[in-house]
């Protein structure tokens, strides 16, 4: 009889966890929808811009973020290795920026 009680308790706890998760997911989804409608802004204002310039800006941000991480890691190296590491990071940034121009179709200035 104890085994049946334990199984029933486990089933009840599992059911409560599933219901709780469903309620939280529903509330989160509702909050996302209300966020836009509460402000009264048109939905088109929140659609991602898909122009070549927007794509270029995204690639540029990514390249700059990689450079920031790389240069930060370089600065924590031994003194002898910092200079070559920073030069390599700068070279990678330049390659990434050239690729960003190429991929997006934006002409280099």
N, CA, C and O atoms as a printed pandas DataFrame, in Angstrom:
     atom_number atom_name residue_name chain_id  residue_number  x_coord  y_coord  z_coord
0              1         N          UNK        A               1    0.809   -1.184    0.000
1              2        CA          UNK        A               1    0.000    0.000    0.000
2              3         C          UNK        A               1    0.859    1.257    0.000
3              4         O          UNK        A               1    0.481    2.264   -0.599
4              5         N          UNK        A               2    2.015    1.209    0.668
5              6        CA          UNK        A               2    2.919    2.355    0.680
6              7         C          UNK        A               2    3.412    2.669   -0.724
7              8         O          UNK        A               2    3.581    3.842   -1.057
8              9         N          UNK        A               3    3.647    1.673   -1.550
9             10        CA          UNK        A               3    4.128    1.874   -2.904
10            11         C          UNK        A               3    3.099    2.640   -3.717
11            12         O          UNK        A               3    3.456    3.556   -4.457
12            13         N          UNK        A               4    1.833    2.281   -3.593
13            14        CA          UNK        A               4    0.776    2.992   -4.309
14            15         C          UNK        A               4    0.692    4.451   -3.871
15            16         O          UNK        A               4    0.467    5.339   -4.694
16            17         N          UNK        A               5    0.872    4.692   -2.592
17            18        CA          UNK        A               5    0.828    6.059   -2.081
18            19         C          UNK        A               5    1.976    6.875   -2.662
19            20         O          UNK        A               5    1.780    8.019   -3.073
20            21         N          UNK        A               6    3.179    6.291   -2.697
21            22        CA          UNK        A               6    4.343    6.986   -3.253
22            23         C          UNK        A               6    4.138    7.280   -4.738
23            24         O          UNK        A               6    4.466    8.367   -5.214
24            25         N          UNK        A               7    3.594    6.306   -5.461
25            26        CA          UNK        A               7    3.347    6.499   -6.887
26            27         C          UNK        A               7    2.329    7.615   -7.093
27            28         O          UNK        A               7    2.491    8.450   -7.983
28            29         N          UNK        A               8    1.290    7.629   -6.278
29            30        CA          UNK        A               8    0.273    8.677   -6.390
30            31         C          UNK        A               8    0.857   10.059   -6.065
31            32         O          UNK        A               8    0.506   11.046   -6.712
32            33         N          UNK        A               9    1.731   10.130   -5.083
33            34        CA          UNK        A               9    2.361   11.395   -4.729
34            35         C          UNK        A               9    3.249   11.860   -5.884
35            36         O          UNK        A               9    3.240   13.040   -6.232
36            37         N          UNK        A              10    4.007   10.953   -6.474
37            38        CA          UNK        A              10    4.875   11.294   -7.613
38            39         C          UNK        A              10    4.030   11.763   -8.793
39            40         O          UNK        A              10    4.373   12.742   -9.456
40            41         N          UNK        A              11    2.935   11.070   -9.051
41            42        CA          UNK        A              11    2.044   11.480  -10.142
42            43         C          UNK        A              11    1.470   12.866   -9.891
43            44         O          UNK        A              11    1.400   13.688  -10.804
44            45         N          UNK        A              12    1.062   13.123   -8.658
45            46        CA          UNK        A              12    0.478   14.424   -8.316
46            47         C          UNK        A              12    1.519   15.534   -8.464
47            48         O          UNK        A              12    1.217   16.604   -8.992
48            49         N          UNK        A              13    2.740   15.282   -7.999
49            50        CA          UNK        A              13    3.799   16.281   -8.123
50            51         C          UNK        A              13    4.152   16.545   -9.585
51            52         O          UNK        A              13    4.379   17.688   -9.982
52            53         N          UNK        A              14    4.197   15.482  -10.376
53            54        CA          UNK        A              14    4.491   15.637  -11.800
54            55         C          UNK        A              14    3.396   16.443  -12.484
55            56         O          UNK        A              14    3.681   17.336  -13.282
56            57         N          UNK        A              15    2.156   16.129  -12.173
57            58        CA          UNK        A              15    1.032   16.855  -12.756
58            59         C          UNK        A              15    1.070   18.329  -12.350
59            60         O          UNK        A              15    0.811   19.204  -13.176
60            61         N          UNK        A              16    1.386   18.605  -11.100
61            62        CA          UNK        A              16    1.470   19.989  -10.637
62            63         C          UNK        A              16    2.601   20.735  -11.363
63            64         O          UNK        A              16    2.443   21.897  -11.737
64            65         N          UNK        A              17    3.730   20.063  -11.555
65            66        CA          UNK        A              17    4.854   20.690  -12.256
66            67         C          UNK        A              17    4.489   20.995  -13.700
67            68         O          UNK        A              17    4.807   22.070  -14.209
68            69         N          UNK        A              18    3.826   20.060  -14.360
69            70        CA          UNK        A              18    3.418   20.281  -15.741
70            71         C          UNK        A              18    2.411   21.423  -15.852
71            72         O          UNK        A              18    2.514   22.264  -16.746
72            73         N          UNK        A              19    1.453   21.449  -14.956
73            74        CA          UNK        A              19    0.464   22.522  -14.966
74            75         C          UNK        A              19    1.117   23.877  -14.687
75            76         O          UNK        A              19    0.783   24.878  -15.320
76            77         N          UNK        A              20    2.041   23.896  -13.742
77            78        CA          UNK        A              20    2.742   25.139  -13.420
78            79         C          UNK        A              20    3.536   25.655  -14.605
79            80         O          UNK        A              20    3.539   26.853  -14.886
80            81         N          UNK        A              21    4.206   24.751  -15.299
81            82        CA          UNK        A              21    4.972   25.131  -16.484
82            83         C          UNK        A              21    4.049   25.678  -17.564
83            84         O          UNK        A              21    4.357   26.691  -18.192
84            85         N          UNK        A              22    2.933   25.020  -17.778
85            86        CA          UNK        A              22    1.983   25.472  -18.792
86            87         C          UNK        A              22    1.447   26.862  -18.455
87            88         O          UNK        A              22    1.300   27.704  -19.341
88            89         N          UNK        A              23    1.160   27.098  -17.196
89            90        CA          UNK        A              23    0.636   28.405  -16.780
90            91         C          UNK        A              23    1.688   29.488  -16.977
91            92         O          UNK        A              23    1.378   30.577  -17.460
92            93         N          UNK        A              24    2.938   29.192  -16.604
93            94        CA          UNK        A              24    4.007   30.175  -16.770
94            95         C          UNK        A              24    4.260   30.483  -18.238
95            96         O          UNK        A              24    4.472   31.640  -18.603
96            97         N          UNK        A              25    4.237   29.458  -19.080
97            98        CA          UNK        A              25    4.455   29.687  -20.505
98            99         C          UNK        A              25    3.325   30.526  -21.096
99           100         O          UNK        A              25    3.563   31.408  -21.921
100          101         N          UNK        A              26    2.113   30.249  -20.674
101          102        CA          UNK        A              26    0.965   31.006  -21.154
102          103         C          UNK        A              26    1.063   32.462  -20.715
103          104         O          UNK        A              26    0.779   33.365  -21.502
104          105         N          UNK        A              27    1.457   32.698  -19.483
105          106        CA          UNK        A              27    1.584   34.062  -18.971
106          107         C          UNK        A              27    2.694   34.812  -19.706
107          108         O          UNK        A              27    2.543   35.992  -20.025
108          109         N          UNK        A              28    3.804   34.132  -19.972
109          110        CA          UNK        A              28    4.910   34.772  -20.685
110          111         C          UNK        A              28    4.495   35.138  -22.098
111          112         O          UNK        A              28    4.831   36.217  -22.586
112          113         N          UNK        A              29    3.772   34.254  -22.754
113          114        CA          UNK        A              29    3.308   34.524  -24.115
114          115         C          UNK        A              29    2.339   35.702  -24.127
115          116         O          UNK        A              29    2.395   36.556  -25.013
116          117         N          UNK        A              30    1.472   35.737  -23.157
117          118        CA          UNK        A              30    0.524   36.839  -23.061
118          119         C          UNK        A              30    1.221   38.157  -22.784
119          120         O          UNK        A              30    0.806   39.195  -23.299
120          121         N          UNK        A              31    2.268   38.134  -21.984
121          122        CA          UNK        A              31    3.015   39.357  -21.683
122          123         C          UNK        A              31    3.706   39.878  -22.930
123          124         O          UNK        A              31    3.770   41.089  -23.140
124          125         N          UNK        A              32    4.226   38.978  -23.763
125          126        CA          UNK        A              32    4.879   39.393  -25.007
126          127         C          UNK        A              32    3.882   40.109  -25.919
127          128         O          UNK        A              32    4.192   41.154  -26.492
128          129         N          UNK        A              33    2.714   39.552  -26.045
129          130        CA          UNK        A              33    1.715   40.154  -26.920
130          131         C          UNK        A              33    1.231   41.494  -26.372
131          132         O          UNK        A              33    1.034   42.440  -27.134
132          133         N          UNK        A              34    1.042   41.578  -25.079
133          134        CA          UNK        A              34    0.547   42.804  -24.476
134          135         C          UNK        A              34    1.570   43.920  -24.523
135          136         O          UNK        A              34    1.204   45.095  -24.541
136          137         N          UNK        A              35    2.847   43.568  -24.544
137          138        CA          UNK        A              35    3.893   44.573  -24.555
138          139         C          UNK        A              35    3.742   45.500  -25.761
139          140         O          UNK        A              35    3.889   46.715  -25.628
140          141         N          UNK        A              36    3.454   44.943  -26.923
141          142        CA          UNK        A              36    3.300   45.752  -28.127
142          143         C          UNK        A              36    1.963   46.473  -28.113
143          144         O          UNK        A              36    1.896   47.663  -28.419
144          145         N          UNK        A              37    0.906   45.768  -27.763
145          146        CA          UNK        A              37   -0.421   46.376  -27.831
146          147         C          UNK        A              37   -0.624   47.416  -26.743
147          148         O          UNK        A              37   -1.363   48.377  -26.959
148          149         N          UNK        A              38   -0.004   47.264  -25.596
149          150        CA          UNK        A              38   -0.163   48.247  -24.535
150          151         C          UNK        A              38    0.437   49.587  -24.927
151          152         O          UNK        A              38   -0.080   50.640  -24.552
152          153         N          UNK        A              39    1.526   49.548  -25.678
153          154        CA          UNK        A              39    2.164   50.785  -26.083
154          155         C          UNK        A              39    1.383   51.470  -27.183
155          156         O          UNK        A              39    1.549   52.670  -27.402
156          157         N          UNK        A              40    0.539   50.737  -27.874
157          158        CA          UNK        A              40   -0.239   51.310  -28.947
158          159         C          UNK        A              40    0.534   51.476  -30.241
159          160         O          UNK        A              40    0.056   52.113  -31.179
160          161         N          UNK        A              41    1.721   50.907  -30.292
161          162        CA          UNK        A              41    2.548   51.012  -31.494
162          163         C          UNK        A              41    2.112   49.984  -32.530
163          164         O          UNK        A              41    1.715   48.875  -32.173
164          165         N          UNK        A              42    2.181   50.339  -33.799
165          166        CA          UNK        A              42    1.867   49.371  -34.850
166          167         C          UNK        A              42    2.891   48.225  -34.857
167          168         O          UNK        A              42    4.067   48.432  -34.557
168          169         N          UNK        A              43    2.443   47.056  -35.191
169          170        CA          UNK        A              43    3.321   45.879  -35.205
170          171         C          UNK        A              43    4.470   46.042  -36.196
171          172         O          UNK        A              43    5.546   45.482  -35.988
172          173         N          UNK        A              44    4.256   46.799  -37.270
173          174        CA          UNK        A              44    5.305   46.967  -38.284
174          175         C          UNK        A              44    6.545   47.650  -37.710
175          176         O          UNK        A              44    7.638   47.510  -38.259
176          177         N          UNK        A              45    6.385   48.381  -36.621
177          178        CA          UNK        A              45    7.533   49.037  -36.012
178          179         C          UNK        A              45    8.499   48.035  -35.393
179          180         O          UNK        A              45    9.662   48.355  -35.148
180          181         N          UNK        A              46    8.017   46.829  -35.143
181          182        CA          UNK        A              46    8.837   45.827  -34.484
182          183         C          UNK        A              46    9.316   44.744  -35.448
183          184         O          UNK        A              46    9.885   43.740  -35.018
184          185         N          UNK        A              47    9.094   44.937  -36.726
185          186        CA          UNK        A              47    9.582   43.981  -37.717
186          187         C          UNK        A              47   11.014   44.339  -38.081
187          188         O          UNK        A              47   11.351   45.506  -38.282
188          189         N          UNK        A              48   11.846   43.312  -38.161
189          190        CA          UNK        A              48   13.256   43.522  -38.463
190          191         C          UNK        A              48   13.440   44.078  -39.873
191          192         O          UNK        A              48   12.789   43.638  -40.821
192          193         N          UNK        A              49   14.332   45.044  -39.992
193          194        CA          UNK        A              49   14.633   45.638  -41.283
194          195         C          UNK        A              49   15.538   44.679  -42.063
195          196         O          UNK        A              49   16.572   44.248  -41.553
196          197         N          UNK        A              50   15.158   44.352  -43.271
197          198        CA          UNK        A              50   15.910   43.379  -44.060
198          199         C          UNK        A              50   16.536   44.035  -45.297
199          200         O          UNK        A              50   16.399   43.527  -46.410
200          201         N          UNK        A              51   17.214   45.147  -45.100
201          202        CA          UNK        A              51   17.877   45.833  -46.199
202          203         C          UNK        A              51   19.360   45.476  -46.199
203          204         O          UNK        A              51   19.868   44.983  -45.192
204          205         N          UNK        A              52   20.061   45.712  -47.299
205          206        CA          UNK        A              52   21.501   45.451  -47.314
206          207         C          UNK        A              52   22.249   46.228  -46.227
207          208         O          UNK        A              52   23.183   45.701  -45.622
208          209         N          UNK        A              53   21.847   47.473  -45.976
209          210        CA          UNK        A              53   22.519   48.268  -44.944
210          211         C          UNK        A              53   22.286   47.683  -43.556
211          212         O          UNK        A              53   23.203   47.663  -42.735
212          213         N          UNK        A              54   21.079   47.208  -43.285
213          214        CA          UNK        A              54   20.790   46.591  -41.988
214          215         C          UNK        A              54   21.627   45.323  -41.815
215          216         O          UNK        A              54   22.161   45.069  -40.735
216          217         N          UNK        A              55   21.738   44.535  -42.876
217          218        CA          UNK        A              55   22.555   43.322  -42.835
218          219         C          UNK        A              55   24.021   43.682  -42.585
219          220         O          UNK        A              55   24.699   43.027  -41.793
220          221         N          UNK        A              56   24.501   44.718  -43.258
221          222        CA          UNK        A              56   25.878   45.161  -43.057
222          223         C          UNK        A              56   26.098   45.595  -41.613
223          224         O          UNK        A              56   27.112   45.246  -41.008
224          225         N          UNK        A              57   25.153   46.356  -41.055
225          226        CA          UNK        A              57   25.294   46.823  -39.675
226          227         C          UNK        A              57   25.346   45.664  -38.695
227          228         O          UNK        A              57   26.086   45.709  -37.713
228          229         N          UNK        A              58   24.562   44.626  -38.960
229          230        CA          UNK        A              58   24.591   43.436  -38.107
230          231         C          UNK        A              58   25.949   42.754  -38.192
231          232         O          UNK        A              58   26.525   42.392  -37.166
232          233         N          UNK        A              59   26.462   42.577  -39.396
233          234        CA          UNK        A              59   27.776   41.946  -39.565
234          235         C          UNK        A              59   28.876   42.787  -38.927
235          236         O          UNK        A              59   29.829   42.251  -38.362
236          237         N          UNK        A              60   28.741   44.100  -39.020
237          238        CA          UNK        A              60   29.736   44.993  -38.424
238          239         C          UNK        A              60   29.729   44.861  -36.906
239          240         O          UNK        A              60   30.787   44.780  -36.282
240          241         N          UNK        A              61   28.539   44.840  -36.313
241          242        CA          UNK        A              61   28.438   44.678  -34.863
242          243         C          UNK        A              61   29.075   43.370  -34.416
243          244         O          UNK        A              61   29.783   43.325  -33.410
244          245         N          UNK        A              62   28.818   42.305  -35.171
245          246        CA          UNK        A              62   29.386   41.005  -34.828
246          247         C          UNK        A              62   30.910   41.036  -34.926
247          248         O          UNK        A              62   31.595   40.504  -34.053
248          249         N          UNK        A              63   31.447   41.656  -35.983
249          250        CA          UNK        A              63   32.893   41.740  -36.159
250          251         C          UNK        A              63   33.522   42.545  -35.029
251          252         O          UNK        A              63   34.570   42.170  -34.503
252          253         N          UNK        A              64   32.888   43.641  -34.659
253          254        CA          UNK        A              64   33.419   44.468  -33.583
254          255         C          UNK        A              64   33.348   43.750  -32.231
255          256         O          UNK        A              64   34.243   43.903  -31.399
256          257         N          UNK        A              65   32.300   42.977  -32.016
257          258        CA          UNK        A              65   32.183   42.215  -30.773
258          259         C          UNK        A              65   33.280   41.162  -30.677
259          260         O          UNK        A              65   33.857   40.952  -29.611
260          261         N          UNK        A              66   33.562   40.508  -31.789
261          262        CA          UNK        A              66   34.636   39.506  -31.811
262          263         C          UNK        A              66   35.968   40.184  -31.522
263          264         O          UNK        A              66   36.793   39.652  -30.780
264          265         N          UNK        A              67   36.176   41.355  -32.108
265          266        CA          UNK        A              67   37.420   42.090  -31.877
266          267         C          UNK        A              67   37.559   42.477  -30.409
267          268         O          UNK        A              67   38.638   42.346  -29.831
268          269         N          UNK        A              68   36.482   42.948  -29.810
269          270        CA          UNK        A              68   36.521   43.327  -28.392
270          271         C          UNK        A              68   36.888   42.136  -27.515
271          272         O          UNK        A              68   37.717   42.254  -26.613
272          273         N          UNK        A              69   36.272   40.995  -27.782
273          274        CA          UNK        A              69   36.585   39.788  -27.010
274          275         C          UNK        A              69   38.026   39.368  -27.209
275          276         O          UNK        A              69   38.723   39.037  -26.250
276          277         N          UNK        A              70   38.471   39.381  -28.457
277          278        CA          UNK        A              70   39.828   38.959  -28.770
278          279         C          UNK        A              70   40.850   39.887  -28.132
279          280         O          UNK        A              70   41.823   39.420  -27.538
280          281         N          UNK        A              71   40.645   41.183  -28.247
281          282        CA          UNK        A              71   41.610   42.119  -27.686
282          283         C          UNK        A              71   41.624   42.030  -26.160
283          284         O          UNK        A              71   42.676   42.179  -25.538
284          285         N          UNK        A              72   40.484   41.793  -25.569
285          286        CA          UNK        A              72   40.432   41.597  -24.117
286          287         C          UNK        A              72   41.204   40.369  -23.686
287          288         O          UNK        A              72   41.900   40.383  -22.671
288          289         N          UNK        A              73   41.077   39.308  -24.464
289          290        CA          UNK        A              73   41.820   38.080  -24.153
290          291         C          UNK        A              73   43.314   38.294  -24.366
291          292         O          UNK        A              73   44.134   37.766  -23.614
292          293         N          UNK        A              74   43.669   39.070  -25.390
293          294        CA          UNK        A              74   45.082   39.344  -25.667
294          295         C          UNK        A              74   45.730   40.095  -24.510
295          296         O          UNK        A              74   46.870   39.819  -24.138
296          297         N          UNK        A              75   44.998   41.034  -23.953
297          298        CA          UNK        A              75   45.554   41.869  -22.888
298          299         C          UNK        A              75   45.818   41.093  -21.613
299          300         O          UNK        A              75   46.500   41.585  -20.714
300          301         N          UNK        A              76   45.290   39.899  -21.529
301          302        CA          UNK        A              76   45.519   39.085  -20.348
302          303         C          UNK        A              76   46.651   38.073  -20.555
303          304         O          UNK        A              76   46.942   37.269  -19.669
304          305         N          UNK        A              77   47.270   38.119  -21.701
305          306        CA          UNK        A              77   48.379   37.216  -21.995
306          307         C          UNK        A              77   49.683   37.786  -21.435
307          308         O          UNK        A              77   49.716   38.887  -20.885
308          309         N          UNK        A              78   50.746   37.012  -21.589
309          310        CA          UNK        A              78   52.064   37.493  -21.193
310          311         C          UNK        A              78   52.455   38.667  -22.079
311          312         O          UNK        A              78   51.985   38.782  -23.211
312          313         N          UNK        A              79   53.317   39.540  -21.561
313          314        CA          UNK        A              79   53.688   40.765  -22.284
314          315         C          UNK        A              79   54.228   40.487  -23.676
315          316         O          UNK        A              79   53.933   41.242  -24.603
316          317         N          UNK        A              80   54.991   39.452  -23.850
317          318        CA          UNK        A              80   55.590   39.137  -25.152
318          319         C          UNK        A              80   54.526   38.815  -26.196
319          320         O          UNK        A              80   54.706   39.089  -27.383
320          321         N          UNK        A              81   53.438   38.241  -25.754
321          322        CA          UNK        A              81   52.415   37.765  -26.684
322          323         C          UNK        A              81   51.326   38.795  -26.979
323          324         O          UNK        A              81   50.550   38.620  -27.918
324          325         N          UNK        A              82   51.263   39.863  -26.191
325          326        CA          UNK        A              82   50.181   40.831  -26.337
326          327         C          UNK        A              82   50.215   41.512  -27.703
327          328         O          UNK        A              82   49.190   41.577  -28.380
328          329         N          UNK        A              83   51.369   42.018  -28.117
329          330        CA          UNK        A              83   51.493   42.735  -29.388
330          331         C          UNK        A              83   51.080   41.902  -30.584
331          332         O          UNK        A              83   50.217   42.323  -31.355
332          333         N          UNK        A              84   51.682   40.711  -30.762
333          334        CA          UNK        A              84   51.282   39.874  -31.898
334          335         C          UNK        A              84   49.808   39.463  -31.845
335          336         O          UNK        A              84   49.143   39.363  -32.876
336          337         N          UNK        A              85   49.315   39.231  -30.645
337          338        CA          UNK        A              85   47.908   38.834  -30.502
338          339         C          UNK        A              85   46.985   39.975  -30.917
339          340         O          UNK        A              85   46.000   39.746  -31.620
340          341         N          UNK        A              86   47.292   41.201  -30.491
341          342        CA          UNK        A              86   46.470   42.354  -30.860
342          343         C          UNK        A              86   46.529   42.609  -32.367
343          344         O          UNK        A              86   45.522   42.975  -32.974
344          345         N          UNK        A              87   47.705   42.417  -32.973
345          346        CA          UNK        A              87   47.817   42.585  -34.426
346          347         C          UNK        A              87   46.958   41.546  -35.149
347          348         O          UNK        A              87   46.293   41.861  -36.136
348          349         N          UNK        A              88   46.977   40.308  -34.651
349          350        CA          UNK        A              88   46.164   39.253  -35.261
350          351         C          UNK        A              88   44.670   39.561  -35.105
351          352         O          UNK        A              88   43.881   39.324  -36.019
352          353         N          UNK        A              89   44.297   40.085  -33.946
353          354        CA          UNK        A              89   42.894   40.449  -33.711
354          355         C          UNK        A              89   42.473   41.571  -34.654
355          356         O          UNK        A              89   41.374   41.541  -35.208
356          357         N          UNK        A              90   43.350   42.563  -34.836
357          358        CA          UNK        A              90   43.050   43.683  -35.744
358          359         C          UNK        A              90   42.942   43.188  -37.183
359          360         O          UNK        A              90   42.076   43.637  -37.934
360          361         N          UNK        A              91   43.816   42.268  -37.566
361          362        CA          UNK        A              91   43.772   41.706  -38.921
362          363         C          UNK        A              91   42.473   40.935  -39.149
363          364         O          UNK        A              91   41.869   41.013  -40.218
364          365         N          UNK        A              92   42.058   40.194  -38.130
365          366        CA          UNK        A              92   40.804   39.447  -38.219
366          367         C          UNK        A              92   39.629   40.412  -38.349
367          368         O          UNK        A              92   38.696   40.153  -39.110
368          369         N          UNK        A              93   39.665   41.517  -37.615
369          370        CA          UNK        A              93   38.616   42.524  -37.719
370          371         C          UNK        A              93   38.552   43.071  -39.139
371          372         O          UNK        A              93   37.467   43.219  -39.701
372          373         N          UNK        A              94   39.708   43.370  -39.718
373          374        CA          UNK        A              94   39.741   43.901  -41.080
374          375         C          UNK        A              94   39.186   42.882  -42.083
375          376         O          UNK        A              94   38.466   43.247  -43.013
376          377         N          UNK        A              95   39.522   41.614  -41.888
377          378        CA          UNK        A              95   38.996   40.562  -42.771
378          379         C          UNK        A              95   37.482   40.430  -42.611
379          380         O          UNK        A              95   36.757   40.281  -43.594
380          381         N          UNK        A              96   37.017   40.486  -41.371
381          382        CA          UNK        A              96   35.583   40.384  -41.119
382          383         C          UNK        A              96   34.826   41.572  -41.710
383          384         O          UNK        A              96   33.724   41.410  -42.234
384          385         N          UNK        A              97   35.415   42.761  -41.625
385          386        CA          UNK        A              97   34.765   43.935  -42.199
386          387         C          UNK        A              97   34.732   43.853  -43.726
387          388         O          UNK        A              97   33.737   44.231  -44.344
388          389         N          UNK        A              98   35.803   43.365  -44.329
389          390        CA          UNK        A              98   35.809   43.187  -45.788
390          391         C          UNK        A              98   34.734   42.180  -46.192
391          392         O          UNK        A              98   34.042   42.361  -47.194
392          393         N          UNK        A              99   34.606   41.117  -45.398
393          394        CA          UNK        A              99   33.576   40.118  -45.676
394          395         C          UNK        A              99   32.181   40.711  -45.492
395          396         O          UNK        A              99   31.262   40.370  -46.237
396          397         N          UNK        A             100   32.013   41.593  -44.510
397          398        CA          UNK        A             100   30.714   42.233  -44.279
398          399         C          UNK        A             100   30.317   43.081  -45.481
399          400         O          UNK        A             100   29.167   43.050  -45.920
400          401         N          UNK        A             101   31.274   43.835  -46.010
401          402        CA          UNK        A             101   30.979   44.631  -47.204
402          403         C          UNK        A             101   30.603   43.716  -48.363
403          404         O          UNK        A             101   29.641   43.970  -49.088
404          405         N          UNK        A             102   31.373   42.659  -48.521
405          406        CA          UNK        A             102   31.141   41.748  -49.636
406          407         C          UNK        A             102   29.792   41.041  -49.526
407          408         O          UNK        A             102   29.044   40.981  -50.502
408          409         N          UNK        A             103   29.480   40.511  -48.362
409          410        CA          UNK        A             103   28.237   39.765  -48.159
410          411         C          UNK        A             103   26.992   40.639  -48.288
411          412         O          UNK        A             103   25.962   40.203  -48.802
412          413         N          UNK        A             104   27.102   41.878  -47.813
413          414        CA          UNK        A             104   25.922   42.752  -47.798
414          415         C          UNK        A             104   25.724   43.487  -49.122
415          416         O          UNK        A             104   24.631   43.974  -49.413
416          417         N          UNK        A             105   26.784   43.564  -49.918
417          418        CA          UNK        A             105   26.677   44.292  -51.172
418          419         C          UNK        A             105   26.884   45.787  -51.038
419          420         O          UNK        A             105   26.732   46.533  -52.006
420          421         N          UNK        A             106   27.234   46.225  -49.828
421          422        CA          UNK        A             106   27.512   47.643  -49.584
422          423         C          UNK        A             106   28.930   47.934  -50.095
423          424         O          UNK        A             106   29.852   47.146  -49.888
424          425         N          UNK        A             107   29.083   49.084  -50.769
425          426        CA          UNK        A             107   30.404   49.446  -51.296
426          427         C          UNK        A             107   31.252   50.089  -50.208
427          428         O          UNK        A             107   30.767   50.894  -49.413
428          429         N          UNK        A             108   32.547   49.713  -50.189
429          430        CA          UNK        A             108   33.478   50.307  -49.238
430          431         C          UNK        A             108   33.703   51.761  -49.582
431          432         O          UNK        A             108   33.741   52.144  -50.752
432          433         N          UNK        A             109   33.848   52.555  -48.559
433          434        CA          UNK        A             109   34.064   53.992  -48.776
434          435         C          UNK        A             109   35.513   54.297  -48.921
435          436         O          UNK        A             109   35.884   55.456  -49.110
